[in-house]
Amino acid sequence: MQHAQPVTVPAETLLEWYRTLVFCRRFEEQTERSFRRGKIGGYLHVAIGQEAVPLGFLSAARADDVFFVSYRDHVHTLVRGTDPGAVMAELYGKLGGTCKGKGGSMHLFDVSRGNYGGYGIVGGHIPLAVGAAYALRYQGTDRVCLCFFGDGAMNSGALHEAANLAGLWGREGLCPVVFVVENNQYGMGTSVERASAVAELARRFDAYDIPNERCDGMDVVVVYEVARRVVDQVRRTGRPYAVETITYRFSGHGAADLFQPYRTKEEVERWRQRDPILLLERRLRQEGLLDDARVREVEAWAEQRVQEAVAFAEASPEPPPEELYRDVYGG
């Protein structure tokens, strides 16, 4: 792993990151409860344990930068500032959702904030992100595209075709894309070691002349340090860059992955010692910025905000039948 130059993150920012991490965790825990109560249809993938990666990278990006995400997209959408009520309503399949209830958990979009999804097909969004990055530079801007995907997508043909094009276009400074590999150790229930001949996934990008590195994906400050340097470099050069973030999901792959026979409880518990919330909380306590009373205050604030999102989703109307024919492109 390369090491970024340490950056000074203001105390107010650290506290805001802590609030964001706690809120995103409580939001996703609520979605699991809502799914089991039959409120959320389709399928549900939460990023509990992985929150530091989207928070760190999107904090390093500009408001006019764009990003693409796989189906584990709730946290990215919330971090970017989309209204939590609209996110919950989308999961509930309601008209007040980000896609009027037609996308659901795996297809969150908010183009006004540069969020281009939310894709259910593993690796399917990677070529789109590379094309978007090319378009941004073709239009003469210095905007950047972030492309988030999991370790499971590393074996998809779409990744390799897109990475090859990114490497080619990057030679001319025409592909400002940051590939963010959210390596949470498992593609569904298969470990990286059992699925990839090269377990250090960042090295895969060497084949396409794309500079790359690994970093700790559990510490939001570390992620931000790397992300800020990489995003600035890509913006300046127009060349792609890949970062493999080593992270971990505490929940199952999806809502139906209850027993998780592919890993031990001891393994999960070891990783819980590096919970992104816990790491940041320790840092804030050591710096005298957080105490028990403040923690309770943040927890209460987060829970209230989550319940407000649920109330909005519950009250939002069902999409009428004619909504099926809106926002559809015909040949």
C-alpha positions, 0 to 999 in steps of 0.5 A: 500500500502506498501512503498519502501525505497526511492531511489536516482534517478540521475538527468540524469535518471529523465530527460531521463525518462521524454523524454521517457514518452513524446515520448511514449505519442506522439507516441501513439497519432500518432497511433490513428491518423493513425488508423483513417486515415486507415493506421493501420488495425486490432485493436489498444489499447493505454496506454495513461496515463499508461506509468509510469508502464512499464517504472518504471518496465522495468527500474528496470529490467536487460537487460537479463530479459524477459517480457510478455505483454497483447495487450496494448503493445506499450509502453513496446516495445518502453521503452525496446529499440525496434526501433520506426520505426519497431514498427510503421511499424508493426502497419502499417502491413509492412514488416519492422515491428517487426513481418514483419507486421504479428502481428500488434498492439496486437502482438509486439515481440522483442525476442532479447530484451527479449520481448516475446509479445504482446498477444490478448487473455485476460490472455492468456500469463500469463501461458506462463510467469510462464512457462518462469520463471520456465525455467529461474531458471531451466536453473540455471540463476538468470534472472527474468520474468515480466508479465504485464496484466490488471485488466480484466485478473484477472477474467480469469481462466488462471490467477488462474491456472498459479498463483497456479503453480507459488505459488507451484514452488515458494516454491522451489525457481523455479518461479522468476516471477513478476506479474504486474497488470496494474489496469486502473480501467476498463476492457473494459467498466466495472469498477473493482467494478462491475466485482470483488467481491474483488476490491483490486486485489492484495489480490487475490494472497494471495490464492496462497501464493504469496506476494503482494502489491499495489502501485501508478502507475501514478508516475514513481519514486514511481513505480521504487522504488517498482519495484527495490525492488520487482525485486531484491527480486524475483531474489534473492529468485526465488519466485513470487511476485505480484504488483497491480499498480493503474493507469488510461487510458485517452483514450478509451479501444480501437480505437472504444471506442469513447464515453466512456459512462461508465465514466464521463468526470469529472472522466477523468479530475480528473485523468489527474491531476495525468498524469505521464508526469505532475507529473514528469515535476513538480518534475523536475521543482522543482529541477531546472532541467526543464524549458519552453525552455527545455520542448519545446525542448523535445516536438520537439525532440519527435515529430520529432522522431515520424514523422521519425517512420511514414516515415519509416512505410510509406516507408516500403514495403507490405509483399509479399504473400509468407510471409504467409508461412514463420515463420509458424510451421507445424504439 
